[in-house]
Amino acid sequence: MGIGNNIKEQRTKLGLTQKDVADKLNVTAQAVSRWENEDVEPSIDTLKQLSSLFNVSLDEFLNNDYTPEKVEPHSEEAVEEIPPAPVTAVSAEPMGVCTSCGKQYPTSQLKTRSRRGKGRHTEGPYCPNCWNAIQTARNIQKDYEAKEHAKKVSFRRILGYVLGLAAFAVLFGISVAMAMNSGDTDWMIVGAVAGVCAYFIIACALLGDNLVTNCFSTIAGFGIKFPGIIFTLDLNGIISFILIKILFGIISFIISGIMLIAACLISGAFAIIYYPYILVISYKHPEDIDFD
């Protein structure tokens, strides 16, 4: 006779229902039913609690071989009858079900994990085997994503070399042509400076959102908000309004051009200092390069 039948037989002898046993062991009635149907086997600690509950030894409970000897009340072998111990509630650890494999485990062995998506949510619980399998799969996914990110960093680093050199060649070529036409060699110096700034700004920008691109966008985006214009609704007032608007537009265009040149020079000078640092990071710690 299996353990499940032993549990059912001992429970029936005491006149207990499955729910009575479940309440005394602090488990669910479904768990008791699964034990008796031998879908799952209770742990050794649970078996000890059951043997105590049914007032039989663990060996007798497992083997179900025990048959008490009939002793005549007045025979020489008669012994004093010891009353059975009262049935008391036995504390036991609650059981839980793994959401992956569907098997029951003590709640202390089950694990959950939090994930971020559209808000934080919890997955699980998982048994130790399923938890290890999930962790292994996550580590494999992380390794794959890290390799793909490193490839992306390498590609953009090389692209920075190519586009930066191309920008330098274009600007320096234009300055050489202007110097040859005007006979002023200072244009070559201007072209060289502009080309160097362009190279480092482009190279830094392609390696992610960094201090150089923030510096450039902040300075280049600087502008002046002109005050409102009050005019009369006659010909002279309308002409004055149009002329002032054109004047404000020219001033705004000049200021934007000056700020753009300033942004190139300042962020270019900063990029010359910053680029070696971010270049080393891209080689040694590509995971720290952020393109978002």
Secondary structure, 3 states (H helix, E strand, C coil): CCHHHHHHHHHHHCCCCHHHHHHHHCCCHHHHHHHHCCCCCCCHHHHHHHHHHHCCCHHHHHHCCCCCCCCCCCCCCCCCCCCCCCCCCCCCCCEEECCCCCCEEEHHHCEEEEEECCCEEEEEEECHHHHHHHHHHHHHHHHHHHHHHHHHHHHHHHHHHHHHHHHHHHHHHHHHHHHHHHCCCHHHHHHHHHHHHHHHHHHHHHCCCCHHHHHHHHHHCCCCCCCCCCCCCCHHHHHHHHHHHHHHHHHHHHHHHHHHHHHHHHHHHHHHHHHHHHHHHHHHCHHHCCCC
